[in-house]
Amino acid sequence: MRGFLQNNVYAIFFVALAAMAFVTDAYSQYLINLMLVYVIIAQGLNLILGFAGMFAFAHGAFMAIGAYVSALLATKLGVPYLLALPAAGIAAAAVGCVIGIPAIRVSGLYLAMVTVGFSEIMQWILRHWKPVTGGTDGMSVAAPRIFGVAFRSDIHTFSIILAVAVLMTILAQSIVRSRLGRAFVAIRDGEIAAQSSGIDVARTKVLAFAISAFYAGIGGSLFSLTQHYITPENFNLYQTIMHFCMVIVGGAASLIGPFIGAAVLTWLPEILRNAQALQEIGFGLLLIVFVIFLPRGLAGFLFDRGILPRERFSPLRRPPSGADERRDAEART
């Protein structure tokens, strides 16, 4: 039974959410939609932070690009949402390529400062480019129409988000297991060694930014559907810190980690709703606790107890013991 759960963890997650859609209330369905959006965004951030090892704090800005581009195309220009959605991701990826250029020369704290600066610039643009973005008043997002059918309710929106989340999860798995994913990990573990192995470090870093921004742009477009109305405040630095916490709490360089982190940090604010002032403090303390005591996040914690399957590129991975090898052999049989 445990082997079945380990080998089908993603399918079980998506099927469980689909089943919950038939029994949950409207507000809980909204939270499920939001959680899936954060799963997509956290997967993109995990590719650049966990697998490529680059500290980027611009995902709130990339998310804003995706949200506003799709809203402008679908709401003001009448572009079908099935075209506006990938356009949002492509627009964010294009900006990600530009922002990724400084990553060729800077890293660590300096890269974090560059991306934070970009996020603040994007906030200024969203507030002051009023003819396009609506400024601080924001802009409404029309319900998408697909094949002539309007998707207005949260349950209708869920069907779109679920389908996109499945596709983006498959894409993330394919990237990590590909030659490009191995190049990300090689750069994370040592740029000089990666370059000596024939990896084009500069090109790979820019690709990491572009792919990660593409995920954030897609997530931003879907986020706008859940909110029905977007403002610059939806994409401030706090949003980026939330994404960062999702990756750390779930488990960096773990494909399952974004699911766990998104679930925890979507529902935790609901638990702390009556203590609104303590939310930001709580997130800070949570991040400190995980960095010090659980550096591999909840995914690593569950892996150590044989609940989740072993992942190939997870950093600080515990060497497999004889018991682990026997358990894996039993799961395969």
Disulfide bonds with the S-S distance in Angstrom:
none
